[in-house]
């Protein structure tokens, strides 16, 4: 491997490790610029393949239309949101740069199996480092007196850490499928090391105890199970298929059980009784400030579950903002808060749903374009996997499912989470259409 390729892999690993660490904006920007410079040169030297550009023309056109719509909303549709131009520059264009870096990395790796392995290795190393620290915190907590807290690792919170854990699961589950179904090894891990990393990731899920992350992981497992049954449908008898369906059902029930026990702050009755109170945003106003001291009480005398209360109340008010401004009020991480402040004179930041925040900021057209971007990538990945058993296609589908569900349940269309997703989407999409690696070409 050439020196410039080694340097590029070091820069890539540093970027992926530093991305979720708080208070590293300057380092992120420096690494973003460095990676863009190095990998654009490597991709230029390799030559941008026309077949890849043609295959990805639809998601590329949708992304271009979405970017144009952001500026139209800011300048023409809702001129009062001129402040959104700064947000587009600081949030959206950084994400686009991350997407380009991912595409350049995949282009540079095309036809170079050692470099492809190196790319996978540094990404896995960065993710495993974060997971290891979460597990270390959990192990230290077990030895300390008192209850075990939810672990955040090197990130700002357990939800941010769990996002990384699920991304790692995306790589590992795609690899598991390839090893079981095609008897091929793609990631540069022996079977023993692969099993160890899988165990570390599972331990991290329990240490973080994030309900939305568990829901997403269960859905990823179900998708993988469906892939397996589809791939083996000609070899499996009806009994085996029935057993597989039962197993998937058990996984679903087990996942739901984990979701229920992941956060034991409220009883089931408390959660059920909270829903109608949270939906009555006209009578109960605590959602406007998210102040725990002013939360309404249930008939039983208990305080409402704050997480459920705020999510439902903010969902309703967010939908009302979309109804009032169907073409958006301007792209912003905190479009929900801007909308509430304009309407009520006060408001919080985000709605706890990235998709709802985007619909508020960019209106129904913007939300549909964003979903169209997802759908176009998923369609490409599905066709490529069906045609050739493509590892990157399975990875892309799992990443789209993970981030897609997460953006409905959490505010992840922002900051490093958006940048990391766009990078991975660019990387996996180009590798998918380039056929790197396929079941017939996967490295041993």
C-alpha positions as CSV (number, residue, x, y, z in Angstrom):
1,X,0.0,0.0,0.0
2,X,1.4,3.4,-0.9
3,X,2.3,6.1,1.6
4,X,-0.5,8.4,0.6
5,X,-3.0,5.6,1.0
6,X,-1.8,4.9,4.5
7,X,-2.0,8.6,5.4
8,X,-5.5,8.8,4.0
9,X,-6.6,5.8,6.1
10,X,-5.1,7.4,9.2
11,X,-7.0,10.6,8.5
12,X,-10.2,8.7,7.9
13,X,-9.9,6.8,11.1
14,X,-9.3,10.0,13.1
15,X,-12.2,11.7,11.5
16,X,-14.6,8.8,12.3
17,X,-13.4,8.6,15.8
18,X,-13.5,12.3,16.6
19,X,-16.9,13.0,14.9
20,X,-19.1,12.1,17.9
21,X,-16.8,13.4,20.6
22,X,-18.2,16.7,22.0
23,X,-16.2,20.0,21.8
24,X,-14.2,18.9,18.8
25,X,-15.8,21.2,16.1
26,X,-12.4,22.6,15.0
27,X,-10.8,19.2,14.8
28,X,-13.8,17.9,12.9
29,X,-13.6,20.7,10.4
30,X,-9.9,20.3,10.0
31,X,-10.2,16.5,9.4
32,X,-13.2,17.0,7.1
33,X,-11.1,19.4,4.9
34,X,-8.0,17.1,5.1
35,X,-10.1,14.0,4.1
36,X,-11.8,15.9,1.3
37,X,-8.5,17.0,-0.1
38,X,-6.7,13.6,0.1
39,X,-9.6,11.4,-1.0
40,X,-10.7,13.7,-3.8
41,X,-7.1,13.5,-5.2
42,X,-7.1,9.7,-4.9
43,X,-10.5,9.5,-6.5
44,X,-9.4,11.8,-9.3
45,X,-6.3,9.7,-9.9
46,X,-8.5,6.6,-10.1
47,X,-11.0,8.3,-12.3
48,X,-14.7,8.7,-11.6
49,X,-16.5,5.8,-13.3
50,X,-19.4,6.8,-15.5
51,X,-21.4,3.7,-14.7
52,X,-21.4,4.7,-11.0
53,X,-22.4,8.2,-11.8
54,X,-25.3,7.0,-14.0
55,X,-26.5,4.5,-11.4
56,X,-26.6,7.1,-8.6
57,X,-28.1,9.9,-10.8
58,X,-31.5,9.7,-9.2
59,X,-30.5,10.1,-5.5
60,X,-28.0,12.8,-6.7
61,X,-30.7,14.7,-8.5
62,X,-33.0,14.5,-5.5
63,X,-30.3,15.8,-3.2
64,X,-29.6,18.6,-5.6
65,X,-33.3,19.5,-5.7
66,X,-33.5,19.3,-1.8
67,X,-30.6,21.8,-1.6
68,X,-32.2,24.1,-4.0
69,X,-35.5,23.9,-2.1
70,X,-33.7,24.9,1.1
71,X,-32.6,28.2,-0.5
72,X,-36.0,28.8,-2.0
73,X,-37.7,28.5,1.3
74,X,-35.2,30.8,3.0
75,X,-35.3,33.5,0.3
76,X,-38.8,33.3,-1.4
77,X,-41.2,31.1,0.6
78,X,-40.6,32.3,4.1
79,X,-38.3,35.4,3.9
80,X,-38.4,35.9,7.7
81,X,-36.2,32.8,8.0
82,X,-33.2,34.4,6.4
83,X,-31.3,33.2,9.4
84,X,-31.5,29.7,7.9
85,X,-28.8,30.6,5.4
86,X,-26.2,30.3,8.2
87,X,-27.7,26.9,9.2
88,X,-27.6,25.6,5.7
89,X,-23.9,26.5,5.5
90,X,-22.9,25.1,8.9
91,X,-25.2,22.0,8.9
92,X,-26.2,21.0,5.4
93,X,-23.0,21.8,3.5
94,X,-20.9,20.0,6.0
95,X,-23.1,16.9,5.5
96,X,-22.8,17.2,1.8
97,X,-19.0,17.4,2.1
98,X,-19.2,14.2,4.3
99,X,-21.2,12.5,1.6
100,X,-18.7,13.5,-1.1
101,X,-15.8,12.2,1.1
102,X,-17.6,8.8,1.4
103,X,-18.1,8.7,-2.3
104,X,-14.5,9.6,-2.9
105,X,-13.3,6.9,-0.5
106,X,-15.3,4.3,-2.2
107,X,-14.1,5.4,-5.6
108,X,-10.4,5.3,-4.5
109,X,-11.0,1.8,-3.1
110,X,-12.5,0.5,-6.3
111,X,-10.4,-2.3,-7.7
112,X,-8.1,-2.3,-4.7
113,X,-9.0,-5.0,-2.3
114,X,-6.2,-4.1,0.2
115,X,-7.3,-0.5,0.3
116,X,-11.0,-1.6,0.7
117,X,-10.0,-3.8,3.6
118,X,-8.1,-0.9,5.1
119,X,-11.1,1.4,4.9
120,X,-13.3,-1.2,6.6
121,X,-10.5,-1.7,9.2
122,X,-10.2,2.0,10.3
123,X,-14.0,2.5,10.4
124,X,-14.4,-0.6,12.6
125,X,-11.5,0.4,14.8
126,X,-13.1,3.8,15.5
127,X,-16.5,2.3,16.2
128,X,-15.1,-0.5,18.4
129,X,-13.0,2.1,20.4
130,X,-16.2,3.9,21.3
131,X,-18.0,0.7,22.2
132,X,-15.1,-0.5,24.3
133,X,-15.2,2.7,26.3
134,X,-18.9,2.3,27.0
135,X,-18.3,-1.3,28.1
136,X,-15.5,-0.1,30.3
137,X,-17.7,2.4,31.9
138,X,-20.4,-0.2,32.5
139,X,-17.9,-2.6,34.0
140,X,-16.6,0.1,36.3
141,X,-20.1,1.0,37.3
142,X,-20.9,-2.6,38.2
143,X,-18.0,-2.6,40.7
144,X,-19.2,0.7,42.2
145,X,-22.0,0.9,44.9
146,X,-25.4,2.0,43.8
147,X,-27.4,1.4,40.6
148,X,-25.8,1.2,37.2
149,X,-26.3,4.4,35.2
150,X,-26.9,4.6,31.4
151,X,-23.5,4.9,29.8
152,X,-22.6,7.6,27.2
153,X,-19.1,6.7,26.5
154,X,-17.1,9.5,24.9
155,X,-20.3,11.1,23.5
156,X,-22.8,13.7,24.9
157,X,-25.3,11.1,25.9
158,X,-26.4,7.4,25.8
159,X,-28.5,8.1,22.7
160,X,-25.5,9.5,20.8
161,X,-23.4,6.5,21.9
162,X,-26.1,4.0,21.0
163,X,-26.2,5.5,17.5
164,X,-22.6,4.5,17.1
165,X,-23.3,1.0,18.5
166,X,-26.1,0.5,16.0
167,X,-23.9,1.6,13.1
168,X,-21.3,-1.0,14.2
169,X,-24.1,-3.5,14.2
170,X,-24.9,-2.6,10.7
171,X,-21.4,-3.6,9.6
172,X,-21.5,-6.7,11.8
173,X,-24.9,-7.9,10.7
174,X,-24.1,-7.5,7.0
175,X,-20.9,-9.5,7.6
176,X,-22.8,-12.2,9.6
177,X,-25.2,-12.6,6.7
178,X,-22.3,-12.9,4.2
179,X,-20.5,-15.5,6.3
180,X,-23.5,-17.6,7.0
181,X,-25.2,-17.5,3.6
182,X,-22.3,-17.1,1.2
183,X,-19.4,-18.5,3.3
184,X,-17.4,-15.5,2.5
185,X,-15.5,-13.1,4.7
186,X,-15.6,-9.3,3.9
187,X,-14.5,-7.5,7.1
188,X,-10.8,-8.1,8.1
189,X,-11.8,-10.1,11.2
190,X,-11.2,-13.7,12.1
191,X,-14.2,-15.6,13.3
192,X,-13.1,-15.4,16.9
193,X,-12.5,-11.6,16.7
194,X,-15.7,-11.1,14.9
195,X,-17.6,-13.0,17.7
196,X,-15.8,-10.9,20.3
197,X,-16.7,-7.6,18.6
198,X,-20.3,-8.8,18.3
199,X,-20.4,-9.6,22.0
200,X,-18.9,-6.2,22.9
201,X,-21.5,-4.4,20.8
202,X,-24.3,-6.4,22.5
203,X,-22.9,-5.4,25.9
204,X,-22.9,-1.8,24.8
205,X,-26.6,-1.9,24.0
206,X,-27.4,-3.1,27.5
207,X,-25.1,-0.5,29.0
208,X,-26.7,2.4,27.0
209,X,-30.3,1.1,27.6
210,X,-31.8,3.3,24.9
211,X,-35.3,2.3,23.9
212,X,-35.3,3.8,20.4
213,X,-31.9,2.1,19.7
214,X,-33.3,-1.3,20.8
215,X,-36.3,-0.8,18.6
216,X,-34.1,0.0,15.6
217,X,-31.8,-2.9,16.3
218,X,-34.7,-5.4,16.5
219,X,-35.9,-4.1,13.1
220,X,-32.4,-4.6,11.7
221,X,-32.4,-8.2,12.9
222,X,-35.8,-8.8,11.4
223,X,-34.7,-7.4,8.1
224,X,-31.6,-9.6,8.2
225,X,-33.8,-12.6,9.1
226,X,-36.1,-11.9,6.1
227,X,-33.0,-11.7,3.9
228,X,-31.9,-15.1,5.1
229,X,-35.3,-16.7,4.6
230,X,-35.5,-15.2,1.1
231,X,-32.0,-16.4,0.2
232,X,-32.7,-19.9,1.5
233,X,-36.3,-20.3,0.3
234,X,-35.4,-22.9,-2.4
235,X,-33.5,-25.0,0.1
236,X,-35.7,-24.8,3.2
237,X,-38.8,-26.9,3.6
238,X,-42.0,-25.5,5.1
239,X,-41.1,-26.6,8.6
240,X,-37.8,-24.7,8.5
241,X,-39.5,-21.6,7.1
242,X,-42.1,-21.8,9.8
243,X,-39.4,-22.1,12.4
244,X,-37.7,-19.1,10.9
245,X,-40.9,-17.1,11.2
246,X,-41.3,-18.2,14.8
247,X,-37.7,-17.2,15.5
248,X,-38.3,-13.7,14.0
249,X,-41.5,-13.4,16.1
250,X,-39.5,-14.4,19.3
251,X,-36.8,-11.8,18.4
252,X,-39.6,-9.2,18.1
253,X,-41.1,-10.1,21.4
254,X,-37.7,-10.2,23.0
255,X,-36.9,-6.8,21.6
256,X,-40.2,-5.4,22.9
257,X,-39.4,-6.8,26.3
258,X,-36.0,-5.1,26.3
259,X,-37.7,-1.8,25.3
260,X,-40.1,-2.1,28.2
261,X,-37.3,-2.9,30.7
262,X,-34.7,-0.6,29.2
263,X,-36.1,2.4,31.0
264,X,-38.0,1.4,34.1
265,X,-38.9,5.0,35.2
266,X,-42.6,4.4,34.7
267,X,-45.2,1.7,34.9
268,X,-47.2,0.6,31.9
269,X,-50.3,2.2,33.4
270,X,-48.4,5.5,33.8
271,X,-47.4,5.4,30.2
272,X,-51.0,4.7,29.0
273,X,-52.5,7.5,31.2
274,X,-49.9,10.0,30.1
275,X,-51.0,9.8,26.4
276,X,-54.3,11.7,26.6
277,X,-52.8,14.3,28.9
278,X,-49.9,14.9,26.6
279,X,-52.2,15.2,23.6
280,X,-54.2,17.9,25.4
281,X,-51.7,20.7,24.7
282,X,-54.3,23.4,25.0
283,X,-54.9,22.7,28.7
284,X,-51.5,21.4,29.9
285,X,-48.7,23.8,29.0
286,X,-45.7,22.2,30.6
287,X,-44.5,21.0,27.2
288,X,-43.7,24.6,26.2
289,X,-40.7,24.8,28.6
290,X,-40.0,21.1,29.3
291,X,-39.9,22.0,33.0
292,X,-40.0,18.8,35.1
293,X,-41.3,20.8,38.1
294,X,-44.4,21.8,36.3
295,X,-45.4,18.5,34.8
296,X,-49.1,17.5,35.2
297,X,-50.2,14.7,37.4
298,X,-52.1,11.5,36.6
299,X,-55.4,10.5,38.3
300,X,-53.3,8.1,40.4
301,X,-51.3,11.1,41.8
302,X,-48.1,10.2,39.9
303,X,-46.4,12.6,37.6
304,X,-46.6,11.9,33.9
305,X,-43.7,10.1,32.3
306,X,-41.7,13.2,31.1
307,X,-40.3,11.5,28.0
308,X,-43.6,10.2,26.7
309,X,-45.4,13.4,27.7
310,X,-43.0,15.7,25.8
311,X,-42.7,13.5,22.7
312,X,-46.4,13.2,22.2
313,X,-47.1,16.9,23.0
314,X,-44.3,18.0,20.7
315,X,-45.5,15.6,18.0
316,X,-49.0,17.2,18.0
317,X,-47.7,20.8,18.0
318,X,-45.1,20.0,15.3
319,X,-47.8,18.6,13.1
320,X,-49.8,21.7,13.7
321,X,-46.8,23.8,12.6
322,X,-46.5,21.7,9.4
323,X,-50.2,22.3,8.8
324,X,-49.8,26.1,9.3
325,X,-46.7,26.3,7.1
326,X,-46.9,23.5,4.5
327,X,-43.9,24.9,2.6
328,X,-41.7,25.3,5.6
329,X,-40.3,28.1,7.7
330,X,-36.6,27.5,6.9
331,X,-34.0,24.7,7.4
332,X,-32.7,24.6,10.9
333,X,-31.9,22.1,13.6
334,X,-34.3,23.9,15.9
335,X,-37.0,24.8,13.4
336,X,-39.6,23.4,15.9
337,X,-38.4,25.9,18.5
338,X,-38.5,28.8,16.0
339,X,-42.0,27.8,15.0
340,X,-43.2,27.6,18.6
341,X,-41.6,30.9,19.5
342,X,-43.3,32.6,16.6
343,X,-46.7,31.1,17.5
344,X,-46.6,31.2,21.3
345,X,-43.7,33.5,22.2
346,X,-41.7,30.7,23.7
347,X,-40.5,27.3,22.7
348,X,-37.9,24.6,23.1
349,X,-35.3,23.6,20.5
350,X,-36.2,20.4,18.6
351,X,-39.2,18.1,18.5
352,X,-37.3,14.8,19.3
353,X,-38.1,13.8,15.7
354,X,-35.6,14.7,13.0
355,X,-38.2,14.0,10.3
356,X,-40.7,16.3,11.9
357,X,-38.1,19.0,12.4
358,X,-37.3,18.8,8.7
359,X,-41.0,18.9,7.7
360,X,-41.4,22.0,9.9
361,X,-38.3,23.7,8.4
362,X,-38.6,22.6,4.7
363,X,-42.3,21.9,4.6
364,X,-44.0,18.9,3.0
365,X,-42.0,19.2,-0.3
366,X,-38.7,19.1,1.6
367,X,-39.7,16.1,3.7
368,X,-40.8,14.2,0.6
369,X,-37.6,15.0,-1.1
370,X,-35.6,13.7,1.9
371,X,-37.7,10.5,2.0
372,X,-37.3,10.2,-1.8
373,X,-33.5,10.3,-1.3
374,X,-33.8,7.4,1.1
375,X,-36.2,5.5,-1.1
376,X,-33.9,5.9,-4.2
377,X,-30.9,4.6,-2.3
378,X,-32.9,1.7,-0.9
379,X,-34.2,0.7,-4.3
380,X,-30.6,0.7,-5.8
381,X,-29.3,-1.4,-2.9
382,X,-32.2,-3.9,-3.1
383,X,-31.7,-4.4,-6.9
384,X,-27.9,-4.8,-6.6
385,X,-28.2,-7.2,-3.7
386,X,-30.8,-9.3,-5.6
387,X,-28.6,-9.3,-8.7
388,X,-25.2,-10.1,-7.1
389,X,-25.3,-10.6,-3.3
390,X,-23.5,-7.4,-2.6
391,X,-22.2,-6.8,0.9
392,X,-22.3,-3.0,0.5
393,X,-25.9,-3.2,-0.6
394,X,-26.9,-5.1,2.6
395,X,-24.9,-2.6,4.6
396,X,-26.6,0.3,2.9
397,X,-30.1,-1.1,3.5
398,X,-29.3,-1.7,7.2
399,X,-27.9,1.8,7.6
400,X,-30.9,3.3,5.9
401,X,-33.2,1.4,8.1
402,X,-31.3,2.3,11.2
403,X,-31.1,6.0,10.5
404,X,-34.5,6.2,8.9
405,X,-36.3,4.8,12.0
406,X,-34.0,6.8,14.3
407,X,-34.8,10.1,12.5
408,X,-38.5,9.5,13.2
409,X,-37.9,8.8,16.9
410,X,-35.0,11.1,17.6
411,X,-33.5,14.4,16.4
412,X,-30.6,12.9,14.4
413,X,-30.8,15.1,11.3
414,X,-28.2,17.4,12.8
415,X,-24.5,17.8,13.7
416,X,-22.1,14.8,13.6
417,X,-25.0,12.3,13.3
418,X,-26.1,13.7,10.0
419,X,-22.5,14.0,8.8
420,X,-21.7,10.4,9.7
421,X,-24.8,9.1,8.0
422,X,-24.1,11.0,4.8
423,X,-20.6,9.8,4.8
424,X,-21.7,6.2,5.2
425,X,-24.4,6.6,2.7
426,X,-22.0,7.9,0.1
427,X,-19.5,5.2,0.9
428,X,-22.0,2.3,0.8
429,X,-23.9,3.6,-2.2
430,X,-20.8,3.9,-4.4
431,X,-19.5,0.5,-3.2
432,X,-22.9,-1.0,-3.9
433,X,-23.1,0.1,-7.6
434,X,-19.4,-0.6,-8.1
435,X,-20.0,-4.2,-6.9
436,X,-17.4,-4.0,-4.1
437,X,-17.4,-6.6,-2.6
438,X,-19.9,-9.2,-4.0
439,X,-20.4,-12.7,-2.9
440,X,-18.3,-13.9,-5.9
441,X,-15.6,-11.3,-5.2
442,X,-15.5,-11.1,-1.5
443,X,-12.0,-11.4,0.0
444,X,-11.2,-14.5,1.9
